[in-house]
């Protein structure tokens, strides 16, 4: 489904501030697989996500998604294939538009858009049913501006929007990091429901070790732009947070946030 081969990415190349964020990284993800990615600051997690989404282009290597080479395909041309949820709940929605208008835009992802009514009556019925499943009371607030929602409500809406049209790949970029612990747990519960229901191929970056152990079929650990651990199945299920800390022993970029989150 997703094949990443020899991915290399520099920032500030040729200057005194040159940083190599990805160092020949390779990773394969099967269809329907949920992979959690952890690593310290500077490990290259966000750069990997940005290269896959098209926000950055790599300096070398290949990214193949569902048989298509998307290595240098512009970000907007990947929109029909990739759904993404960001760390900041404000990033995935338009605050000045209503809930139903945001959902309507999400429903058109990857499709041609013309001059037509933005939200139709039959759309509202569908949106109400989808929002009711979130159990947040949003089904009765379709005409409310998204800017009025709490961070947790907004992130739940973003998750729904990212999966409204089934993406070939779902990218979750620390999507619970800005939420309080209770809201983060609810958001992860919703994430698991949406991913399992549609068998979505998913990459999730997290700084929370317990979250990485609890969710997903595989756990990938990164350091200095490469994969240093890749476990799944029974091996992943048997791991504990102390086990992961031992595996991090000797790496410089581990932070309190990674340990204590």
N, C-alpha and C positions, 0 to 999 in steps of 0.2 A: 504493500500500500504506500508507505513512505520509506524511501531509501535516501540516506544522506551519506555521501562518499567523499572523504578527504577534504572536508570543509575548512577553509582558511579565511580568516578575516583580521585585517589590521585597521587600526585607527591612528591617524597622524603619521602614516607611513613616510619614511624618509626624513622625519624631523626628530628633534631631540625628545619629543614627547611620544614617540612611536610605542604603541601597545599592540601586542598580538592577542586578540580576544579568543580566537578559535585556532587550534593547532592541528589541522588534519583530522578533524572529528568525523567519526563514522557512526551511524545509528540506523537501524532498521526497525520499522514498526508495522506489525501485521494489521490487516483490516479488522476493525472492531476492538483493537487492543487499547487499553488505557495505561499510559506510562507516566509515572510521577518522576520529576527531575529535581534533585536537590544539589546543593553545593554552596560554598562560601562566597563572600564578596569577590567579584572579579573572576569567578569560575568560568564565565561565558554563557551562562544560562539564558539571560535576556538577549544576548547577541544571537544565540542560536535561534530563539523564537523570532527575532526580527528578520533573520535571513530566511527562515521558512515562510514567514508572512509576506515578505517582499519589502519590508520597511528598510532593510539594508541589503545590498548585494555583496556576495562573498568575493574575495580576491582569487580563490581557487576552489575546486571541488564541484560536486553536482548535487542537486536536490530533485528527486523524481517523486511525483505524487500521482498515484493511480495510473502509472504508466506514462505520464507526461513529464517531460523535463521542464521544470519551472524555475530553474536556477536564476535566470535573468529576466523572468517575466515580471512586468511592473505590478506593483501592489494592487492597483485597482482591477487588474485583469485576473487576479487570483480570488477576488471577492466572491465569485460564484462557487468556489471550491472550499474556501476556508472561513470558518467562523472564529471570532476571537473575543475573549473577555479580558479586560485589562485590570491592573491592580487598583486604579482609581475608579470608584463607582461613577464618577462624573464623565468618564471618557467614552463610554459605550452607548450613550444616549444623548438626545438633544433636549436640553433643559426647557427651552421655550416652546417646545411642541408638546402636544398632549400624549397620553399613553397610547391611545388608538392610532395617532399619527406616527409615532415611533414604530409601532408594530407593523403598520402598513408599509413603511419604508423597508423594514426587515423582510417582509414578505416578497418584496420585489428584488431582493439581492440576486444578482446574476442574470436578471431578465431585462429586456428592453423596456424603457419607460416612455410613455407618451402623454398626451394631454387627456386626462380623464379624472373623474372624481377620486380624491385620495382615499377616502374611507367609505365603503358601501355598506348598506344595511346588513347584508349577509355576512360581511366581514366582522361587524360588531358582535354578532352571535358567536362566531368562531373565537374571537378574542376573549369574550366573556368566559367561555368554557375553558380556554387555556389558562387564563388568569385565576379562575376559581380553583384550579388544581394546585396553585401555589399556596392557597390558604392564607393570603395576606389581605384580603378584602379589596384587592385592586380591581376586581371585576365590576365593582360599582363606582369606579372612579375613571372610567375610560376618557372622559372629557377633561380631566385634571392635567395640568402641566406637570411634566416629569420632574421639574425643579422643586416641586412641593414634596417629593417623596424622601423618605429616609435613605441613608446609604445602603442598608440591607435590602430595602424594597427596590431600590434602583439597580442594585447588582443582580437581584433575582430577575428583574425585568430584562436586563442585559443578557443574562443567560438564556432566557426564553427567546429573545430576539436572535441570538447567535445560532440557535438550533431550530428556529421556526421553519426555515427552509433547510432540510437536512444537509449539513456540510460534509464534504468528503473528509475534512480534517477539522477538529475543534482544538483551538489553542487557548489554554487558561494560564494567564501570566500573573501568578501570585494574586489570584482574584479574590482571596479572602484576607489579604494582608492588612487592608485598611479598615476592617470590620472588628467590632468587639467580639470576644470569645463566643458568646451565645449566638450572635448573628452569623459568625463564621461557621459554627456547627450546622446551623439551619441551611446556610448556603451550600455547604458541602453535601448535606443530605439531598438537597434539590439537584445538585450536580450529579450525584450518583444515580438518582432516578432518571434524569434526562439522558445521561450517557448509556445506561443499561437498557432503557426503553427502546432506543433507536440503534443500539450497538454502534455508537459513534467511536471512530478512531480518534483518540485524544492524547494530547501532550499537556501535562500540567506542571508548571514550575511552582515550587513551594519552598519556603524557608522552615516550615514546620515538619520536623522529622516524624512525629507521630502521625501527622496527616499523610505523609508520604508512605508510611507503613500500612496505614489503615485503608487507603484508597488506591485503586489501580491494580492491574495485573503484574506490572513490572515496576521496579525502582531503579533509576539510573542516577549515579552520583558523578558529578563533574568537578574537575579541578584544572586550572590553567588551560582552559579551552579544549579539554579532551575528556573522554569517558574513562573513569577509573574503577567503576563498579557497575555491573548490570545484572540484576537478579530478578527472578520471578518464581511463580509457583510456590512449592513447599519451602524452598529456601527463603523466599521473601517473607512468607507467613511465619517463619520461625525466628525472624530477626526482631530485636528490640532496639530501643533508642540507645542504650549503652553499647550494643553491638555496633551500631553505626558510628558512635563516637570513637570506638576503637579503630574502626576502619579509616576514620579521618585522622588518626594519629600520624603526625609527621607532616601534615599539610598546614601551610601557614595562614590560609585565608578563612579558617573557621572563626565565627563570631559568636558573641553572646546571643544574638538574635536567632541564630541557627540552633543553638543548644536549648534556649529557654522558651522558644515560641511554642 
